[in-house]
Amino acid sequence: MTISRWRTIILSVLVIGMTYGRVVWSARIELTRADALVGREKVEQLGLAARLYAPGNAYAARALESLRELGAWSTIRGAILSSRSFYTPNRALLDEANRHLDVRTEAASSPALGATVLALLGLTIWLASAVGLLGRAIAENLEWSRRAFAYGAGVIVGLTLFAMGLHWA
C-alpha cells in the first residue's frame, strides 16, 4: 500500500475513535449529572445518557438500567428508538417497555428496509458525485470540464433518491 492510503486509513481510524470516545465520554458525563438529581430531572438526565448509545458503551447501558429501576418506560422507549439504525439495540428492553406502555408495534417497529437502502444508496451517489464534481470536474483554473454535467446529474439523482428514501422510511 502507498503512503497516502496508510494516511487515509490512520486518519479514518482516528476520526472514528475520537467520535466513539466522545459519545462514551458524553454518556459518562450525563450519567454523573443524573446521580446528583432527583425526580423528573433525574429521569430526563438518564434519558440523555441512554440516548448516547454506542456498541459497548457501559454508561448508556447503566442509564437504561437506572431508568428501568425507576419505571420510566416512556423514557426508555424513546431512548432506544432514538438510537436505532439498521438494527435496534436493547430489543428485549424495548419490548418490555412497549408491554408496560401497551404500545402496538406490529407495523411501525422499525423503518422499512427498502426505503433505508434507497436512502443510503442515494446518500452514497450524492456524496460521491459531489466529491467528483468538486475534485475532478472543475479544472484548476475553475473551468468546468466535460465530466461536470455527469457529476452534477449524479448529485441531483443522489439527492432525490436520498430524500425519497427518507420520506418512505
Summary of the structure (lengths in Angstrom):
residues: 169
radius of gyration: 21.5
end to end distance: 39.4
largest distance: 64.1
contacts: 478
relative contact order: 0.08
helix: 75%
strand: 1%
